[in-house]
């Protein structure tokens, strides 16, 4: 039996241009004065039956692969962009999680959680920046019903984030960038770090809450063969190296627990360098182990822990259009709610473990493809031209140094082959043409494209202040 949510103030909030809309949300006040928030996820498992040709192909692909200018879908376009996608103003089938929040002084308490198949009719498919503007300024017309709910969800999301932070969740950073493409040639004309606003966090908090809630539910019913996701503790040797580097500059990094590490990262800051904290978080991210899917029967419960999110149990439920793991989790949840029987193969932990290994492999391959696409588009952006920009030194080793250009999110080896250079990695310093540089110092570089043995990319080359005057 589906819960009819078509009269609810539902909306989706996604990146600009998103067509494969997995998730939507609503918020409304209940007669008892409490607040109900619902997360509605595309009911992909309604269309993808176990053992069907569609299911087998989705299991083979495991994930949608996102490149800069295109994507390779896990599912056919008719499902991805139409039947499953939670587009605005059309009836769509969903699998939903509902929470009832009791409001206290500066806090919210979940007093009830429900799971149900549903039917929704989204009022609007918003992008993050549209939702941000609605939250800040309000809006008239048919979207006006969303204003109060988005503002209420924002308040609850901020509380949820404070709660996660208090538990030790890490706020890390990446070099994820956004390319602006020419409408005519589809070649890049600009690139910069991805800009986030409050509505990014709003959506993230409720998706995380949904994933945690579903993980606990399916594990309580199927402790031997639930599909879950764990994040092991970081690589302590690499994190220790980063800690030693920071110690040279008066900062400490405590890695005794995710909570201590989070507190340490909050204190690593320079008043005159706003990029410094982000850079340290980027470097910390690279010391992390990869989060992986696993069969719950293969590990002790204490090993389920997700280090980055600081939660004892976690799964992926919120993106079934683009992740096969979520499709399997939907089947587990439906069976746990007695809506349908669990496919026979999913009661075999060896089958579930094999599927998890395949999903982990395909996820890594998709990540590599996405990074390669970014590198190639950096090459296209600087093909036939150069730019002089400020870089920040990330690392100094025996014979080279690495840097990142905050303006473009580009990183790599800084070429000093034309200069007189000496490196002292023990002291994290380098002397170039008599001028001393340390790790985390800012340095001017010339950016150009490079195509060495068909490896497309960009080159960072040291340039002095004097040389810049001639540019």
Residue pairs with C-beta under 8 A, 6 or more apart in sequence:
1 117
2 93
2 116
2 117
2 118
2 119
3 96
3 116
3 117
3 118
3 119
4 118
4 119
5 26
5 38
5 40
5 94
5 96
5 118
5 119
5 120
5 121
6 91
6 119
6 120
6 121
8 26
8 28
8 38
8 120
9 26
9 27
9 28
9 123
9 145
9 146
9 148
9 149
10 24
10 25
10 26
10 38
10 40
10 120
10 121
10 122
10 123
11 24
11 25
11 26
11 88
11 122
11 123
11 124
11 125
11 126
11 131
11 143
11 146
11 149
11 150
12 21
12 23
12 24
12 25
12 86
12 87
12 88
12 122
12 124
12 125
12 126
13 25
13 126
13 127
13 128
13 131
13 199
13 202
13 203
14 21
14 125
14 126
14 127
14 128
15 127
15 128
16 127
16 128
16 129
17 127
18 125
18 127
19 80
19 81
19 85
20 64
20 71
20 73
20 80
20 81
20 84
20 85
20 321
20 322
21 42
21 85
21 86
21 87
21 125
21 321
22 41
22 42
22 85
22 86
22 318
22 319
22 320
22 321
22 322
23 39
23 40
23 41
23 42
23 86
23 203
23 207
23 318
23 319
24 39
24 40
24 86
24 94
24 120
24 122
25 37
25 38
25 39
25 40
25 149
25 153
25 203
25 206
26 36
26 37
26 38
26 40
26 120
26 149
27 35
27 36
27 37
27 38
27 148
27 149
27 150
27 152
27 153
27 156
28 35
28 36
28 149
29 35
29 36
30 36
30 100
33 103
34 100
34 101
34 102
34 103
34 111
35 100
35 101
35 103
35 108
35 152
35 156
36 98
36 99
36 100
36 101
37 98
37 99
37 101
37 153
37 156
37 206
38 96
38 97
38 98
38 99
38 118
39 96
39 97
39 206
39 207
39 209
39 210
39 318
40 86
40 94
40 95
40 96
40 118
40 120
41 94
41 95
41 96
41 97
41 210
41 317
41 318
41 319
41 320
41 326
41 330
42 84
42 85
42 86
42 92
42 93
42 94
42 95
42 320
42 321
43 84
43 93
43 94
43 95
43 117
43 330
44 75
44 79
44 84
44 320
44 321
44 326
44 327
44 330
45 95
45 320
45 327
45 330
45 331
45 334
46 93
46 117
47 54
47 79
47 83
47 84
48 54
48 55
48 58
48 75
48 79
48 327
49 55
50 331
50 343
50 345
50 346
51 343
54 75
54 76
55 327
58 74
58 75
58 324
58 327
59 324
59 355
59 358
61 72
61 74
61 324
61 362
62 74
62 323
62 324
62 325
62 358
62 359
62 361
62 362
62 363
63 74
63 322
63 323
63 324
63 359
63 362
63 363
63 366
64 71
64 72
64 73
64 74
64 75
64 80
64 321
64 322
64 323
64 366
65 71
65 72
65 365
65 366
65 369
65 370
66 366
66 370
67 369
67 370
67 373
68 179
68 181
68 188
68 373
68 374
68 376
68 377
69 181
69 186
69 373
69 377
73 80
73 322
74 80
74 321
74 322
74 323
74 324
75 84
75 321
79 321
80 321
84 92
84 320
84 321
85 92
85 321
86 92
86 94
86 120
86 122
86 125
87 122
87 125
88 122
88 123
88 124
88 125
89 121
89 122
89 123
89 124
90 121
90 122
91 119
91 120
91 121
92 119
92 120
92 121
92 122
93 117
93 118
93 119
94 117
94 118
94 119
94 120
95 115
95 116
95 117
95 118
95 317
95 330
95 333
95 334
96 115
96 116
96 117
96 118
96 120
97 113
97 114
97 115
97 209
97 210
97 213
97 214
97 317
98 112
98 113
98 114
98 115
98 116
99 110
99 112
99 113
99 209
99 213
100 110
100 111
100 112
100 113
101 108
101 109
101 110
101 111
101 156
102 108
102 109
102 110
102 111
106 159
107 159
108 156
108 159
108 160
113 213
115 213
115 214
115 217
115 333
115 337
116 337
117 334
117 339
123 142
123 143
123 145
123 146
124 142
124 143
124 146
126 134
126 146
128 196
128 197
128 199
128 200
128 203
129 197
129 199
131 150
131 199
131 202
132 197
132 198
132 199
133 139
134 143
134 146
134 147
134 150
135 147
135 150
135 151
135 154
135 198
135 199
138 144
138 147
139 146
139 147
150 199
150 202
153 202
153 206
154 198
154 199
154 202
156 205
157 201
157 202
157 204
157 205
157 206
158 201
160 205
160 206
160 208
160 209
161 201
161 205
164 205
164 208
164 309
164 310
164 311
165 171
165 262
167 259
167 310
167 311
168 257
168 258
168 259
168 260
168 261
168 262
168 310
169 258
169 262
169 308
169 309
169 310
169 311
170 258
170 261
170 262
170 265
170 284
170 307
170 308
170 309
170 310
171 262
171 265
171 281
172 281
172 282
172 284
172 285
172 288
172 308
173 278
173 281
173 282
173 285
174 282
174 285
175 193
175 282
175 404
175 409
175 411
176 193
176 194
176 409
177 191
177 192
177 193
177 194
177 374
177 408
177 409
178 191
178 192
178 193
178 194
178 195
179 188
179 190
179 191
179 374
179 377
179 381
180 188
180 189
180 190
180 191
181 187
181 188
181 189
182 188
182 189
187 380
187 381
188 377
188 378
188 380
188 381
189 381
190 381
191 377
191 378
191 381
191 408
191 409
191 410
192 407
192 408
192 409
193 406
193 409
207 318
208 309
210 317
210 318
211 314
211 315
211 316
211 317
211 318
212 311
212 313
212 314
214 315
214 317
214 329
214 333
215 226
215 228
215 229
215 313
215 314
215 315
215 317
216 313
217 333
217 336
218 226
218 227
218 315
218 329
218 332
218 333
218 336
219 226
219 228
219 296
219 313
220 336
221 332
221 335
221 336
222 296
222 332
222 335
222 336
222 342
223 296
223 297
224 296
224 297
224 349
225 295
225 296
225 297
225 346
225 347
225 348
225 349
225 352
226 295
226 296
226 315
226 332
227 293
227 294
227 295
227 296
227 315
227 325
227 328
227 329
227 332
227 352
227 355
227 356
228 293
228 294
228 295
228 296
228 304
228 313
228 314
228 315
229 291
229 292
229 293
229 294
229 306
229 314
229 315
229 316
229 325
230 291
230 292
230 294
230 299
230 303
230 304
230 305
230 306
230 314
231 288
231 289
231 291
231 292
231 305
231 306
231 307
231 308
231 309
231 314
232 289
232 307
233 289
233 307
234 255
234 261
234 284
234 287
234 288
234 289
234 307
235 287
235 288
235 289
236 255
238 286
238 287
239 253
239 255
239 261
239 284
239 287
240 255
242 253
242 280
242 283
242 284
242 287
243 252
243 253
243 255
245 428
245 439
246 252
246 253
246 268
246 280
247 253
248 427
248 428
248 439
249 438
249 439
249 440
251 264
251 267
251 268
252 264
252 267
253 261
253 264
253 265
253 268
253 284
254 260
254 261
254 263
254 264
255 261
255 264
258 307
258 308
258 310
259 310
261 284
265 277
265 280
265 281
265 284
268 276
268 277
268 280
269 276
269 277
270 276
270 277
273 440
273 442
275 392
275 406
276 392
276 440
279 392
279 394
279 404
279 440
282 404
283 394
288 307
288 308
289 307
290 360
290 364
291 306
291 308
292 356
292 360
293 316
293 325
293 356
293 359
293 360
294 353
294 356
295 349
295 352
295 353
295 356
296 304
297 349
297 352
297 353
298 349
298 353
301 312
301 313
304 312
304 313
304 314
305 311
305 312
306 312
306 313
306 314
315 325
315 329
316 323
316 325
316 326
316 329
317 326
317 329
317 330
317 333
318 326
319 326
320 326
320 327
320 329
320 330
323 359
324 355
324 359
325 356
325 359
328 346
328 352
328 355
331 340
331 342
331 343
331 346
332 342
332 346
334 340
335 341
335 342
345 351
346 352
375 456
375 457
375 458
376 456
376 457
378 408
378 410
378 449
378 457
378 458
379 449
379 450
379 451
379 456
379 457
379 458
380 449
381 449
381 458
382 447
382 448
382 449
382 458
383 449
384 449
385 448
386 446
386 447
386 448
387 446
387 447
388 444
388 445
388 446
388 447
388 463
388 468
388 471
389 405
389 407
389 408
389 444
389 445
389 447
390 405
390 406
390 407
390 442
390 443
390 444
390 445
391 403
391 404
391 405
391 406
391 414
391 442
391 443
391 444
391 445
391 460
392 403
392 404
392 405
392 406
392 440
392 441
392 442
392 443
393 401
393 402
393 403
393 414
393 430
393 437
393 438
393 439
393 440
393 441
393 442
393 443
394 401
394 402
394 403
394 404
394 411
394 439
395 401
395 402
395 439
396 402
396 423
396 424
396 425
396 428
396 429
396 430
396 438
396 439
397 423
397 425
398 423
398 425
399 423
400 413
400 414
400 416
400 423
401 413
401 414
401 416
401 423
401 430
401 437
402 411
402 412
402 413
402 414
403 411
403 412
403 414
403 443
403 445
403 460
404 410
404 411
405 411
405 445
405 447
405 460
408 447
410 447
410 458
410 460
411 460
412 457
412 458
412 459
412 460
413 460
414 443
414 445
414 460
414 461
414 462
415 459
415 460
415 461
415 462
416 430
416 432
416 462
418 461
418 462
419 432
419 433
419 462
420 432
420 433
420 434
421 430
421 431
421 432
421 433
422 430
422 431
423 429
423 430
424 430
424 431
428 438
428 439
429 436
429 437
429 438
429 439
430 436
430 437
431 437
432 462
433 464
435 464
437 443
443 462
444 462
444 463
444 464
444 465
444 468
445 460
445 461
445 462
445 463
446 460
446 461
446 462
446 463
447 458
447 459
447 460
447 461
448 458
448 459
448 461
449 456
449 457
449 458
449 459
450 456
450 457
450 458
450 459
451 457
463 471
